[in-house]
């Protein structure tokens, strides 16, 4: 069972897969828990579900883009049958950047990915100029 399409932070990728983005500083949304999560933080967190940690300091870029790419590929695959979420502290900059890169992997052109995620997830997603540039340079 996947996410409800109208659930908080849930967005539909071009392939029809649903993923959720959220900020960890806010309460966990009601409803089912994730089955897999990608957490974009300066240090790892513990969850009761399977997860991947991507070292990513606030307002910056992932410390190891290859680790991000692997987590994105796994998340995209798992989103076809599982509830997948992406989260950082506030749920906008790092989460929006990762979601934009995920959209690129799912078929959105890199030059359109930030606008796409701002439209379907949050108008404030992808906060810094270097995050925008990272998405524009991201390739499937």
N, C-alpha and C positions, 0 to 999 in steps of 0.2 A: 504494500500500500504506500503510495507516494504522498506528497504534500497536497493539501487543498489548494487549488489554483488561486483562490482569493485570500489565502492565509497571510499573516503579517510577514513582510519581507520576501515572499515567494515570487519568483519570476520564472517565466517560461523562456527557454532557449529556442533558437530557430528549429531545432530538431524535435521540439515538443517536450523535451525533458524539463522537469521542474526542479529548481534548487532554491535554497533559502539563504539570504544574507541577513546578518544581524550584528548588533553591537553587544559585546559581553558586559558592558557597564549597565545595561538595561536588564530588566527581569526576563527570564526565558519565556518566550511566548507560550500560551496555553496550547493544548492539543498534543499530538504525538511527538515524541522525542526524535532527534535525528538517529539514523542508523550509521552514519559516517559523517565526520566533520573535518574541515580543513581550517586550522587556527593560525592566524597571521599575527604573530606577537613576538616581542623581544625575548620571551621565555615560555617554555611549554606549560600547558595546563593539563589537569586530569579530567577525564570524562568517563561516564559509565558506558559509552559507546565507542566504537573504533574511530580513531582519528589520526590525522597527520598534523605535525607542527612544522610551520615554515618560519624560520627566524626572520623577522621583519620589524625593525624598529619603527615606531610611530613617525609618520610624515616622511619616511624614507622609502627605499626600495628593498626588495628581498635580498638578504645577505648572499644567497646562492640561488640564482635564477634557475639552475637545473633542478634543484629541489622543488621549487615552485612548479616548474613544468611537469615533473613527475606527479606531484599531488593533483594538479589540474587534470592530467590525463586519467588518473585513477578516479577522481571525482566524476568526471564526465561519463566514464564507463559505468560507474556504480549508480549514477543518477537515472539510468534507464530502468532500474528495478528497486532502488532504495531511496530513502529520504536523506538527502545530502545537504549540509549547510556549510557556509563560509562565514567566519566571524573574526573580528578584530575588536579593539577596545570600543570604538564608537560606531563601527559598522558602515563607515562611509569611504575613507581614503584607501586603506589597504584592502578592505573587502570589495569596494567598488572596482579597484584596479584588478584584483584577482578575478572578479566576475567578468570584467571587460576582456581579460585574456582568455577566460573560459569561453566567452562568446566567440572570440576569434577562432579557437579550436573547433567550435561548433558551426563555423561558416560565415560569421560576420566579418567583413573586411576590416583590417586593423584601423584604417582611417575613420571608420564609422562606429567602432566599438564603444568609445566613451559616450558618444551621443546616444547610442542604443541603450546602454546601461543606465544613463541618466533618465531616459524616457521610461524604461520598464522597471527600474529598481528605485532610484532616488535621484532627484535633480542635483543633489550635492555630492554624488559619488565621484570618486577620483579627484582628490583635493589639490594636489600640487602639480606644477608644470612638469616636474621630472616623472611623476606617475603617468601623466598624459603621454609624455614622450615614450616611456617604457611600453605602454599599450600600442602606440603607433608603430613601434619597432618590433613588436612581438609577432612571430610568424608561427603558423601551424606546423 
